[in-house]
Amino acid sequence: MTRDYLRKKLVIVGDGGCGKTCLLAAFKGDKFTEDYMPTVFENHIVVVDLDNGKTVEMALWDTAGQEDYDRLRPLSYPETDVILICFSINFPTSFQNVRDRWVPEVNHFCENAPKLLIGTKTDLRESKKPELVGLIEAYKGEDLARQIGAKYFECSAKTNTNVAEVLQAAAWEAANGSRKRLKKLCTILSEKQPETILPPDLYSRVHVGINQVTRFMETYIENKQINTTPAAITPVIYICKREIKPLQVCQHVLYLAALAQVKLVPMPADAESKISQALGIKRACTVLVEIMEDKEESLRLSAREIPYIDAPWLINALKQPITYKSDTIKTLKTTAPTVKKKGKQQQQQQQQQQQQQQQLKRKNQEVQKTANKKSKSSTRMSIKVDTYCYGPTEGENARSLDIYLPARANKSSPLIVFIHGGAWRTEDKADYRQLCTGFSELGYACASVNYRLSLKENGEQPTIQHPDHINDTGKAIEYLYNNSSDQYNPNQLYLVGHSAGAHIALMLLLDTKWPYHNYIAGVIGVSGIYDIPLLVKTFPSYLDFIEQGFGSRLSTYYEASPVSKTSNELSKKPIIIAHSQEDSLINKDQALGMYQHLKSFHPEHTIIDMALKGDHYDIMTTGNLESLIKSLLE
């Protein structure tokens, strides 16, 4: 029997380190290696025999998942016959990025190519290592595959489990053609539209990054939320953080814009600098994407029709030899390029710092009033306050701490160590003097710690970044442990962290690569930041101070998040996660996510308290925290 030979191309994508290269090596029969293999896999051809008598000569194309290769990776996509989208079952971020990053990119560059979703490293499910908790279950992969229109497989390159099945499935999909996904979307546009359309959420109208906007337009298509004769227009601001030319922006979203029947409009003069400042982005390329909607009363927004005339860069883009062309794209003439004024972003940061200082000042005034009332009814307790340096001062107050000692403090007294917040770039231990005094008036020995902040100098990124904040605070804890002088019990050091300080406190306790967890008896996290990738996704405008403190790599955000840490050295150390549902700066998802993570490996000694009252800074009073400290010490 003569076999029918077909030549096909397979491209594999996914986050860096999720096992792509090892899987391709397993396809060609290479021996598995435990060492990390960066993307050095040379294009290789494997021969696969199918049951229908066809033989597929499959060209294997590896790609690098790191963001540094975003501009090179598209060179791998042309003429692709099947796409493998991979995630590692022990890396939740790689699973989340399938939806947030890889599917939009694949759908854009390989719209007709069938997709297989691959869960890698399944051998880890057999491991008994305590840190391997929360592995992605198979049913979650199957659900995601259904949502993105892919078939789901799991495999292990290490044990060679299901590797042959994945290769067979990929060859079959490549040989039997695509699912014609965009044809389906085009068909949807011609169908009858629903009578009512729910208005989009306000926050969904501002998107940062190519992938989110692409996905947003696709959602409109799939949900049949396009009206070809609109009377109202909802603006969606499309912002690309990187320095991408308008031509590149247009090429990336032009095809989907035509499909979704939306208009791409260059923003008017000075819009870029204003939007950049509002969202805390240093450089932005902006295009207004206008989604056309119906006459529903709820959709009559304040947006107005914009006159369309020639925009040279968009006309030039349409003349390029690309497939993305449509008569539905209208253009608006733009004025001269915007010249951003120097110092605007720095001025905005100063205003934010002033607002925080004003809130702290009001809080301290309220605490002072409470303290004055107490002093009228009873004799004020004698409190000794001393300042110590736990590291090189370098002419600053950064690596210092204050110790508040009530008269009755002794070598058996627990020590409450307060770690301030301020987004790793503002605030000082002195801002919480009244709070620490209040703790001491209750009879507790208390310490308040300063650490070096991530401050910009002359517009440059800070030299102090993660993990400097954690190392500094850890050195302070070590100093307190070794220098108690019988004024408190060094074996009872309890951390109370607020906001960014809660992040530092939980990292010190959970990340066992540092020795500082040995000195800590328990932790209270108040309105804390525990999941940095989630914070950036929920509040895109926070990206500026996150980049100041942690740089710009997503892998660093994940590694620096307490929700990524587990520890089998906690013993019976209590942990309390406290949050106010009135908090307008940090939402409850941070607290709930941290609590659920802790419950997975430290359930008997983890408590959550969502009953605090007040906004982000208002909750930091002795009265609010007194009951939490009592619970911690019980």
Beta strands, then each sheet from edge to edge (+ up, - down):
strand 1: 4-14
strand 2: 44-49
strand 3: 54-61
strand 4: 82-88
strand 5: 115-120
strand 6: 151-154
strand 7: 206-208
strand 8: 232-240
strand 9: 263-266
strand 10: 285-293
strand 11: 383-389
strand 12: 400-406
strand 13: 415-419
strand 14: 445-449
strand 15: 493-498
strand 16: 522-526
strand 17: 575-580
strand 18: 606-612
sheet 1: 2+ 3- 1- 4- 5- 6-
sheet 2: 7+ 8+ 10- 9+
sheet 3: 11+ 12- 14+ 13+ 15+ 16+ 17+ 18+
end
